[in-house]
Amino acid sequence: MTKKKFDERSFYEPIKVWLESKGYKAVITGGKKQIVLPTGALLGVAFLEPDVIGYRRGNYGDCLTIVEAKTDPMFFFDGLGRCFVYKTVANYVYLAVPREVAGKIGTDSLFEERYGVGLGVGVLSVDPETKKVEERVEAKEVNSWHNDLRKTLIGMVKSTLGIRE
């Protein structure tokens, strides 16, 4: 897929800026163990750590967007699996990949909603050189409002962002 390897962390700041341009307060969480999603024995790991989380107060409550970045195509499916877990607690979930990889995801892929079938996970294209972020595939909203794990995650996000309510 992509020839040159890029550090995932180099995508975090451009993704944060992209989320902020969409009206979110955003926090880079990857690698900080600051905000984690406990998984227990379910996945064989104690927790998952999203890379970037966006928060905004919507008309009907809290809105969370989680972005998982994967720069190495070898870990594409790992990132996609994490996105499915994040869909249980977030309204919108994106997988951010290098532009070269995102360009190979066509409109006839499972990412796109067609005939009521689609993954619901959005795809962000990140140019490794210019750090420009573009929405390649729109994420579909998931309504997971009544979920204790979501409430815990929202509490961690608000605390990290300094939001008091």
C-alpha positions in Angstrom: 0.0 0.0 0.0 2.0 3.0 1.2 5.8 2.9 0.8 7.0 5.2 3.5 6.1 4.6 7.1 4.9 7.5 9.2 4.5 7.9 12.9 0.9 7.7 14.0 1.4 10.5 16.4 2.2 12.9 13.5 -1.4 12.6 12.5 -2.9 13.5 15.9 -2.5 17.3 15.8 -4.0 17.7 12.3 -6.9 15.5 13.3 -7.4 17.6 16.4 -7.4 20.8 14.3 -9.9 19.1 11.9 -12.3 18.2 14.7 -12.0 21.8 16.1 -12.9 23.1 12.7 -16.1 21.1 13.0 -17.1 22.7 16.3 -15.6 20.2 18.7 -13.4 20.7 21.7 -10.7 18.1 21.0 -8.1 16.3 23.0 -5.2 14.1 21.8 -5.3 11.0 24.0 -3.2 8.5 22.1 -0.1 7.5 24.1 -1.0 9.4 27.2 -3.1 6.8 29.1 -5.2 9.8 30.1 -8.5 8.7 28.7 -9.1 5.0 28.3 -12.0 2.7 27.5 -12.0 -0.3 29.9 -12.7 -3.5 28.0 -12.1 -6.1 30.8 -11.4 -9.6 29.5 -13.6 -9.1 26.5 -10.8 -8.3 24.1 -7.8 -9.7 25.8 -6.6 -6.3 26.8 -7.6 -4.3 29.9 -8.4 -1.1 28.0 -8.3 0.6 24.6 -7.0 4.1 24.2 -8.5 6.3 21.5 -6.1 8.5 19.6 -8.1 11.7 19.3 -11.5 12.5 20.9 -13.8 15.4 20.0 -16.6 16.6 22.3 -19.4 19.1 21.8 -22.7 19.7 23.5 -25.5 19.0 21.0 -29.2 19.8 21.0 -30.0 16.4 22.6 -26.9 15.9 24.8 -23.3 15.2 24.6 -21.8 14.4 21.3 -18.5 12.4 21.0 -16.4 11.7 18.0 -13.5 9.3 18.2 -10.7 9.1 15.6 -8.3 6.1 15.4 -5.2 6.8 13.4 -3.3 4.0 11.5 -0.4 5.0 9.4 0.9 1.5 8.7 -1.4 -0.6 6.4 -0.4 -3.7 8.3 -2.5 -2.4 11.2 -5.5 -1.2 9.2 -7.8 -4.1 10.4 -6.6 -3.5 14.0 -7.7 0.1 13.7 -11.0 -0.9 12.1 -11.7 -3.4 15.0 -11.0 -0.6 17.5 -13.4 1.6 15.6 -16.2 -1.0 16.1 -15.6 -1.0 19.8 -15.6 2.8 19.9 -19.0 2.8 18.1 -20.5 1.4 21.3 -19.7 4.7 23.1 -19.3 7.5 20.5 -21.8 9.2 18.2 -19.3 9.2 15.3 -16.2 7.2 14.7 -13.5 7.6 12.1 -10.4 5.7 10.9 -7.7 8.1 9.8 -5.2 6.7 7.3 -2.6 8.1 4.9 -4.0 9.8 1.8 -2.5 7.1 -0.4 -4.5 4.4 1.5 -7.7 6.4 1.8 -7.6 7.0 -2.0 -8.0 3.2 -2.5 -11.3 3.2 -0.6 -13.9 3.6 -3.3 -17.5 4.6 -3.1 -18.5 1.0 -3.7 -16.7 -0.2 -0.5 -18.3 -1.4 2.7 -17.5 1.9 4.3 -20.1 3.6 2.1 -23.8 3.2 3.0 -25.5 1.5 0.1 -28.9 -0.2 0.2 -28.9 0.1 4.0 -25.6 -1.8 4.4 -22.4 -0.1 5.5 -19.9 -0.1 8.4 -20.9 3.3 9.7 -17.2 4.1 10.3 -16.0 7.2 8.5 -12.6 7.5 6.8 -10.3 10.5 7.1 -7.5 11.0 4.6 -4.4 12.6 6.1 -1.6 13.8 3.8 1.6 12.8 5.6 3.5 15.7 4.1 1.1 18.7 4.3 -0.9 17.3 7.2 -4.2 18.2 5.4 -7.2 16.2 6.7 -10.1 15.4 4.4 -13.3 13.4 5.1 -13.1 10.6 2.5 -16.2 8.7 3.9 -18.7 10.3 6.2 -19.3 8.5 9.5 -22.9 7.5 10.3 -24.3 8.6 13.6 -24.7 6.0 16.3 -27.1 6.6 19.2 -25.6 5.0 22.3 -27.1 7.4 24.8 -27.9 5.0 27.6 -24.7 3.3 28.2 -22.7 3.3 31.5 -19.4 3.0 29.6 -20.3 6.0 27.5 -21.1 8.0 30.6 -17.7 7.1 32.1 -15.9 8.1 28.9 -17.8 11.4 28.7 -16.8 12.1 32.3 -13.1 11.5 31.5 -13.3 13.7 28.4 -15.0 16.6 30.1 -12.5 16.4 33.0 -9.6 16.5 30.6 -11.0 19.4 28.7 -11.9 21.3 31.9 -15.6 21.3 31.2 -17.7 21.6 34.3 -21.4 21.2 34.3 
